[in-house]
Amino acid sequence: MSTLSSFENQITGAVERLSESVVNIDSVRVTRNFSYGFVPIEGKGSGIIIDPHGLIITNNHVIDGAARVQVHLKDGRSFVGEVVGSDSSTDIAVIHVEADNLPNANLGDSEHLKVGQIALAIGNSLGLQGGPTVSMGVISALGRPLPGADFIFEGLIQTDTAINPGNSGGPLADINGNVIGINTAMIPFAQGVGFAIPANTIKWVVQQIREKGRVVRPWLGIYGTTLNEMLARRYELPAESGVLIVEVDPRGPAYESGLRVGDIIVGINSQEVKQMKDVVATLSKHSTREEVDVWFIRLGARRSSKLRLREAPLPQQAITRR
């Protein structure tokens, strides 16, 4: 068998296995229209079965605000889906259906992905009938922030694999059929620019939802922006990297520990902070009620303050980057 035929068989085999665990999700939201009163609006997306007992992951925006969620399996069966929990900060939702012995996908390890690696996208593209749509491309970049979004969309996988409306919540997979992410967004009017949430982020969110019913994040209580050389020079700041604090929530641990607007965070414990995603990554390794040492620069002097983390008060989310 030729190398090309062998590679083709590997791709088709991965698609056949994975497509069994891809579901179509129909959602109905009820909105108010001044002319017609309350009007139902239908939405379509995709999802992935990750547990044979009916646990499914999808994007939060696929089911957000839905009055009814209907899940359609590849074998033709349909179930009413119950939303177990969701996290708007990572755009991940967990749905459960009353079924057993379902074909489930394997969540891979997104930590060791490489740019240029082949990626497969499978989903309910454009809501077309006749089964999921498959497209193939490569991983274009790793650790991308979604343009114009908050820090919560840091760390995304960028791919040139064709992603269309309806693909949201469907898998991005490697050539062995392991799910390396779930497709979450495309850039309108751009070609070959799509984004997926990494599998390791999905695992963490799913674990939080299953154990606690929601995602619990340590909270500093700051609004900050990544400092760069141009910003530092323009405002004559005493550092060229770090996180410049532009607002401090008076309810938060940062305020209580003495951090103020204009301080530049350069480290948390032994972890150097060069940009906002370093703060997010470091905090994700800690739990609420833990104490951390925050290193910062104020008036040209390097200082430190001990801070006890806690969960963000509702409805505010952990940390925000402007």
C-alpha positions as CSV (number, residue, x, y, z in Angstrom):
1,M,0.0,0.0,0.0
2,S,1.4,3.4,-0.9
3,T,2.2,6.1,1.7
4,L,-0.6,8.3,0.3
5,S,-3.2,5.5,0.5
6,S,-2.1,4.7,4.1
7,F,-2.4,8.3,5.1
8,E,-5.8,8.5,3.5
9,N,-7.0,5.4,5.3
10,Q,-5.7,7.0,8.6
11,I,-7.8,10.1,7.9
12,T,-11.0,8.3,6.9
13,G,-10.7,5.9,9.9
14,A,-10.3,8.8,12.3
15,V,-13.3,10.6,10.7
16,E,-15.5,7.4,10.9
17,R,-14.7,6.8,14.6
18,L,-15.1,10.4,15.6
19,S,-18.2,11.3,13.6
20,E,-20.2,8.6,15.7
21,S,-19.7,10.8,18.8
22,V,-20.6,14.2,17.0
23,V,-24.2,15.3,17.7
24,N,-26.3,18.1,16.2
25,I,-27.8,20.5,18.7
26,D,-31.0,22.5,18.1
27,S,-31.9,25.2,20.6
28,V,-34.9,27.5,20.9
29,R,-34.8,30.9,22.6
30,V,-37.8,33.0,23.2
31,T,-37.4,36.7,22.6
32,R,-39.8,39.5,22.7
33,N,-40.9,41.4,19.6
34,F,-43.0,44.5,20.0
35,S,-45.0,43.7,16.8
36,Y,-45.5,40.0,17.4
37,G,-45.1,39.5,21.2
38,F,-42.9,36.6,22.2
39,V,-41.2,34.9,19.3
40,P,-39.2,31.7,19.3
41,I,-35.7,31.9,17.6
42,E,-34.1,28.6,16.6
43,G,-30.3,28.0,16.6
44,K,-28.1,25.2,15.5
45,G,-24.8,23.9,16.6
46,S,-22.7,20.8,17.2
47,G,-21.5,18.9,20.3
48,I,-19.3,16.0,21.3
49,I,-20.2,12.9,23.4
50,I,-17.4,12.5,26.0
51,D,-19.0,9.9,28.2
52,P,-21.0,6.8,27.2
53,H,-23.7,7.7,29.8
54,G,-24.8,10.8,27.9
55,L,-22.4,13.6,28.8
56,I,-21.9,16.1,25.9
57,I,-19.8,19.2,25.5
58,T,-20.6,22.1,23.3
59,N,-20.2,25.9,23.2
60,N,-21.9,28.0,25.7
61,H,-23.2,30.3,23.0
62,V,-24.9,27.4,21.3
63,I,-27.3,26.9,24.3
64,D,-27.1,30.2,26.1
65,G,-30.6,31.4,27.0
66,A,-32.3,28.4,25.4
67,A,-35.7,27.4,26.6
68,R,-35.3,24.0,25.0
69,V,-32.3,22.0,23.8
70,Q,-32.7,19.0,21.4
71,V,-29.8,16.6,20.8
72,H,-29.7,14.6,17.6
73,L,-27.4,11.5,17.3
74,K,-25.9,10.3,14.0
75,D,-27.9,7.1,14.3
76,G,-31.2,9.1,14.1
77,R,-32.1,9.1,17.7
78,S,-33.1,12.4,19.4
79,F,-33.1,13.4,23.1
80,V,-34.0,16.4,25.2
81,G,-30.8,17.8,26.6
82,E,-30.4,19.0,30.1
83,V,-27.8,21.8,30.6
84,V,-25.6,20.5,33.5
85,G,-23.6,23.7,33.6
86,S,-21.9,26.3,31.5
87,D,-19.0,28.8,31.6
88,S,-19.3,31.9,29.4
89,S,-15.7,32.8,30.2
90,T,-14.4,29.9,28.1
91,D,-17.6,29.4,26.0
92,I,-18.0,25.8,27.2
93,A,-21.2,24.1,28.2
94,V,-22.0,20.6,29.4
95,I,-25.2,18.8,28.4
96,H,-26.6,15.5,29.6
97,V,-29.1,13.2,27.8
98,E,-30.8,10.1,29.3
99,A,-29.0,7.4,27.3
100,D,-26.3,4.8,27.8
101,N,-23.7,3.0,25.7
102,L,-23.2,6.0,23.5
103,P,-20.1,6.3,21.3
104,N,-17.8,8.7,23.1
105,A,-14.8,10.7,21.8
106,N,-11.4,10.7,23.4
107,L,-10.2,14.1,24.6
108,G,-6.5,14.4,23.7
109,D,-3.7,16.4,25.2
110,S,-3.5,19.9,23.7
111,E,-0.3,20.8,25.6
112,H,1.9,19.2,23.0
113,L,0.3,20.5,19.8
114,K,2.5,21.9,17.1
115,V,2.0,24.6,14.5
116,G,1.6,22.9,11.1
117,Q,0.0,19.8,12.5
118,I,-3.0,18.5,10.5
119,A,-6.4,19.2,12.0
120,L,-9.8,17.9,11.2
121,A,-13.1,19.7,11.9
122,I,-16.3,17.9,12.1
123,G,-19.7,19.5,12.8
124,N,-23.2,20.5,11.8
125,S,-21.9,23.0,9.2
126,L,-24.7,25.3,8.0
127,G,-27.2,22.9,9.5
128,L,-27.0,20.8,6.3
129,Q,-28.9,17.5,6.3
130,G,-27.3,14.1,5.9
131,G,-24.7,13.9,8.7
132,P,-21.8,16.0,9.9
133,T,-19.5,17.9,7.5
134,V,-15.7,17.2,7.5
135,S,-12.9,19.6,6.7
136,M,-9.2,19.4,6.9
137,G,-6.4,21.9,7.4
138,V,-3.5,22.7,9.8
139,I,-3.0,24.3,13.1
140,S,-2.0,27.8,12.1
141,A,-1.0,29.2,15.5
142,L,-1.2,28.3,19.2
143,G,-2.1,30.5,22.3
144,R,-4.0,33.0,20.3
145,P,-6.3,35.6,21.9
146,L,-9.6,36.1,20.0
147,P,-9.3,39.5,18.4
148,G,-11.4,42.1,20.3
149,A,-12.3,39.7,23.1
150,D,-11.5,39.7,26.8
151,F,-8.6,37.8,28.3
152,I,-11.0,34.9,28.8
153,F,-10.4,33.9,25.2
154,E,-6.7,33.7,25.5
155,G,-4.9,30.5,24.5
156,L,-7.0,29.5,21.6
157,I,-5.9,27.2,18.7
158,Q,-6.0,29.0,15.4
159,T,-6.6,26.8,12.4
160,D,-7.2,27.3,8.6
161,T,-9.6,24.3,8.7
162,A,-12.9,25.4,7.2
163,I,-15.3,26.4,10.1
164,N,-18.7,27.6,9.3
165,P,-21.9,28.5,11.3
166,G,-23.2,25.3,12.8
167,N,-19.7,24.0,13.5
168,S,-19.7,25.7,16.9
169,G,-19.3,23.1,19.6
170,G,-18.0,20.4,17.2
171,P,-14.5,18.8,17.5
172,L,-11.2,19.9,16.1
173,A,-9.2,16.6,16.0
174,D,-5.8,15.2,15.1
175,I,-5.4,12.5,12.4
176,N,-5.8,9.8,15.0
177,G,-9.3,11.0,15.9
178,N,-8.4,12.5,19.3
179,V,-10.2,15.7,20.1
180,I,-7.7,18.5,20.5
181,G,-10.3,21.3,20.8
182,I,-13.8,22.4,20.2
183,N,-14.5,24.9,17.4
184,T,-15.8,28.1,18.8
185,A,-15.4,31.0,16.3
186,M,-14.6,32.2,12.9
187,I,-13.7,35.7,11.7
188,P,-16.2,37.1,9.3
189,F,-14.8,38.2,5.9
190,A,-11.5,36.4,6.7
191,Q,-10.4,33.3,4.9
192,G,-8.8,30.4,6.7
193,V,-9.0,31.9,10.2
194,G,-10.9,29.9,12.8
195,F,-10.5,29.3,16.5
196,A,-10.9,26.3,18.8
197,I,-10.8,25.9,22.6
198,P,-8.0,23.6,23.6
199,A,-8.8,20.1,25.0
200,N,-7.0,20.7,28.3
201,T,-9.1,23.8,29.0
202,I,-12.2,21.7,28.2
203,K,-11.1,18.9,30.7
204,W,-10.6,21.5,33.5
205,V,-14.0,23.2,32.9
206,V,-15.9,19.9,32.7
207,Q,-14.3,18.7,35.9
208,Q,-15.2,21.9,37.7
209,I,-18.8,21.7,36.5
210,R,-19.2,18.0,37.4
211,E,-17.7,18.5,40.9
212,K,-19.0,22.0,41.8
213,G,-21.8,22.8,39.4
214,R,-19.9,25.8,38.1
215,V,-16.4,27.0,37.4
216,V,-14.7,28.4,40.4
217,R,-11.8,30.8,39.6
218,P,-9.4,32.6,41.9
219,W,-10.0,36.3,41.8
220,L,-7.6,39.2,42.2
221,G,-10.1,42.0,41.6
222,I,-8.2,44.0,39.1
223,Y,-8.6,45.3,35.6
224,G,-5.3,45.4,33.8
225,T,-3.6,45.6,30.4
226,T,-0.5,44.0,29.1
227,L,2.4,46.5,29.1
228,N,4.6,46.9,26.1
229,E,7.6,49.0,25.2
230,M,5.5,51.6,23.3
231,L,3.0,52.0,26.1
232,A,5.8,52.2,28.7
233,R,7.6,54.9,26.6
234,R,4.5,56.9,26.0
235,Y,3.5,57.1,29.7
236,E,7.1,57.0,31.0
237,L,6.5,53.9,33.0
238,P,9.4,52.2,34.8
239,A,9.0,48.8,33.0
240,E,8.7,47.5,29.5
241,S,6.6,44.3,30.3
242,G,4.2,43.2,32.9
243,V,0.5,44.0,33.7
244,L,-0.4,47.6,34.3
245,I,-3.3,47.9,36.7
246,V,-5.9,50.4,35.4
247,E,-8.7,49.7,37.9
248,V,-8.9,48.0,41.3
249,D,-12.2,46.6,42.6
250,P,-12.5,47.8,46.3
251,R,-14.1,44.5,47.2
252,G,-11.2,42.4,46.0
253,P,-8.1,40.9,47.6
254,A,-5.8,43.1,45.4
255,Y,-7.3,46.3,47.0
256,E,-7.1,44.8,50.5
257,S,-3.4,43.9,50.0
258,G,-2.5,47.4,48.9
259,L,-2.4,47.2,45.1
260,R,-3.5,50.4,43.4
261,V,-4.0,51.8,39.9
262,G,-0.7,52.5,38.2
263,D,1.1,49.5,39.8
264,I,2.8,47.1,37.4
265,I,2.5,43.4,38.3
266,V,5.7,41.7,37.3
267,G,5.4,38.4,39.2
268,I,3.2,36.1,41.2
269,N,5.2,33.8,43.6
270,S,8.1,32.6,41.5
271,Q,6.3,33.0,38.2
272,E,7.4,36.0,36.1
273,V,4.5,38.0,34.6
274,K,5.1,39.6,31.2
275,Q,1.6,39.8,30.0
276,M,-2.0,39.3,31.1
277,K,-2.2,35.6,30.1
278,D,0.7,34.9,32.5
279,V,-1.5,36.1,35.4
280,V,-4.4,34.0,34.2
281,A,-2.2,30.9,33.7
282,T,-0.6,31.3,37.2
283,L,-3.9,31.8,39.0
284,S,-5.3,28.7,37.3
285,K,-2.8,26.6,39.2
286,H,-4.1,28.0,42.6
287,S,-7.3,27.5,44.4
288,T,-9.4,30.0,46.3
289,R,-8.2,30.8,49.9
290,E,-4.6,30.2,48.9
291,E,-2.0,32.9,49.6
292,V,0.3,34.2,46.9
293,D,3.0,36.8,46.8
294,V,2.4,39.5,44.1
295,W,5.5,41.3,42.9
296,F,4.9,44.8,41.4
297,I,6.6,48.0,40.5
298,R,5.5,51.3,42.0
299,L,7.3,54.6,41.4
300,G,10.3,52.8,40.0
301,A,10.7,50.5,43.1
302,R,10.1,46.7,43.1
303,R,7.7,45.7,45.9
304,S,5.7,42.7,47.0
305,S,2.5,42.1,48.8
306,K,0.9,38.9,50.2
307,L,-2.6,38.3,48.9
308,R,-5.3,35.7,49.7
309,L,-7.2,34.6,46.7
310,R,-11.0,34.2,46.7
311,E,-13.8,33.5,44.3
312,A,-15.2,36.4,42.3
313,P,-18.5,37.8,43.6
314,L,-21.4,37.2,41.2
315,P,-22.0,38.3,38.5
316,Q,-18.4,39.4,38.0
317,Q,-15.9,37.0,36.5
318,A,-12.3,36.5,37.7
319,I,-9.9,39.0,36.0
320,T,-10.6,41.1,33.0
321,R,-8.2,42.5,30.4
322,R,-9.1,45.5,28.4
